[in-house]
Amino acid sequence: MSNHVNRRFFVAGATTAGALAVTGVPAVAMTTASATSLVDKVVADINKVIASGQSEAQMFSAFENIFSRYADVPTIARYALGVEARSASKSQLNQFSKAFQVYISRKYGRRFREFIGGRIEVGSAKEVKSFFEVKSTAYLQGRSPFEVTFLVSDRSGKDLFFNMFIEGINMLLTERTEIGAQLDKRKGNLDQLIKDLPSLG
């Protein structure tokens, strides 16, 4: 295994709290109420989409709008890219972030499409060091309820979620591993990954 792969997967083993080093500054201006308010909006929009009866393509477009509006996509994308983000140009990072937004919206849009006929309800929220954790519960037909958790920060200058757990699966760590594997398949060619990424979601 090459050195850059070793470094990437070493970092990918970090905890979510460690991942917050990427998001940086304490969320001083935020409150539990404002973090909950953001997730209320996210969940309301997701519930609206899954109840809409739209086509798959329309739903993917709607989920991309949700990610664009409520998620700190540049931070998520940069974390997913890992150590390769340090050597990427500003143009490459911008292009990667745009491609990643399409990819992540389609990938998690597919997951949320499984919620059709169900709903998500926002529950408790608490401050955790430099961010807020807001828990919600998904109620699906024919399944036991399960947790969907959002981590929220104002590092970007506005309240946005930067990580999400669905049934305990950590989006940040999952995507760092996945993006690393996809980059390895392309022998480290970031431009090729940027080109291919939207179709991988």
N, C-alpha and C positions, 0 to 999 in steps of 0.2 A: 504494500500500500504506500502511495507516495506521501511526502511530507505534508503537502497541502491538504490531502485527504485526512491524514492523521490529525492535523490541527483542527480541521473543520469538525470532525466527529468528537474530538475532545471537548470543544466548546459546546457542541450540541448536547453534551451530557449535563450541562449546567441546569440548575434549578430555575424555576420561574422567577424567584426572587433575584437570582444572579442575572437573569436576562434583563432585569430592570436597570442594570447598569447601562444598557443601551438606551433606555428611555430617560435616564438621567435625573432630572431635578425633582425634588419633592413637590407634591401637588398642593402647594400652600393655599391657593385660592379656592380649591375645591372643597366641597362638603359632602357628607353622606347623601344629603338631599339632592344636590346637583348631579352626583354620580347616578343616583337612582332615577332621576328625571331623564338623563340621557338614555339609560337602558329601557325605561318606559317607552321612549320614542322608538328605539330600535325594535323592541318586541312588538309594539303596536304596528309598525310597518311590516314586520315579518308576518304577523298574524293576518294582516290585510292581504298580503301577497298569497299566502297559502290558502286563503278563503276565496280568492278572486276567480278561480276557474280559468285563468289565463293559460295560453300554450306554454310549452317548455321554454321556447325562445323568449317570449314576453316575460316569463318569470325570471329568467337569467338576467335580462336587462334590468328588471326591477331590483333584483338582489345586488347587481353592480351599483345601482344608485344608492342602495342602503349602505354598502361598504364605502362608497365614495363620500357619503354624507356623514357617517357616524364612526368610521374606523380610521385610525392613524396609519393609513396604507404605507406611506414612505418608511415609517419606523418598522412596521411588520415586514415589509419587503427587504429592507436592509438587514434585519436580523436573519431572515430566511437565507439571504445570500451568504451570510457568515463572513469569514476572513477575506473572501474574494472581494467584498465590498471595499476593502482598503485600497486595492490596486485598480479598481474600476474608475473610469473617468466620470465627471459630473454628468455628461451626456448619457453615458451607459447606465448610470444609476437612475436617471430620470426615465429612460426608456424601459429599464427593468421594472421600475415601480408601476408604470402604466400597464405593461404586459402582465405583471403580477396581479394587478387589480382585476383584470379580466379573468385570469386563471383562478384566483381565489374565490371570486364571485360565482363562477360556474361550479367549482368544486363544492363549495359549501352551500350553494344554491341547490345542488342535487341533494345534499343532505337534508336541507330544510324542506324540499319537496316531499320528503318522506313524512313530513308533519301534516300533510293535507288531511283535512277532516279532524285535526286536533287543534291545540292552542298552546301558547306559552304564557305563563303568569310570573310576573316579577315578585320576588320575595324579599329576603333580607339583604342588607348592605353593611359593609364595615370598612374602615380604613386599615390598610396593611402597609406600614412603612410609607413609601412614596407614591402609593396608588390606592385605589378603592376596588374592592371586590363586591360585585353585585350578583347574587344568586337568583336564578329563576327556575321554574319547573315546567317541563314539557309534558303535556297530557296528550297521548296519542291513542287512537282507537285500537283496541286489542292488545295494548302493551301496558306494562306498569309505568307509572310516572318516573321521569329521570331528570337529573339536574343539567342545566345549561348555565354556565357561569361566565360573566364578562369582567375583565379587568380594565379599569378606566383611569386615565391620567389626563392632566391638562398641559403636559410638557410642550405640546405643539402650539400652545396659545389658546386652545379651546378644548372643551371636554370631549374626548374621543376614547373609544375602546381600542386597546392595543393587543389584547389576547382574548381567547375564548376557549372554554372547555365544554365539550359536548360528551356527556357520559364519562367524564374524567379524562378525555383525550385532549392533550395540550396542543392547541393550534400552532403556537410559535415553534415548539420543539419538533412537532411533526413536520412542519413545512421546512425547517432548516435541514432535516434529514432528507426529505424528498427533493428539495431543490439541489442539495449537494449531490445526491445520486444522479439527478438529471444532468447536472453540469459535468459529472465524471463521465457519463455516457457520451458527452460531446467533447471529451478530452480537454475540459477547461475552457472551451470556446464560449465566452459569455454572449457574444453577439448572436451566435447560433441559438443559444438557449432563449434569448430575448425574442427571437423570431418564432421559435417553436412554442413558447410558454402558453400563449392564449389557448392553443388547441389541446393542451394537456389537462385542462381543468375538467 
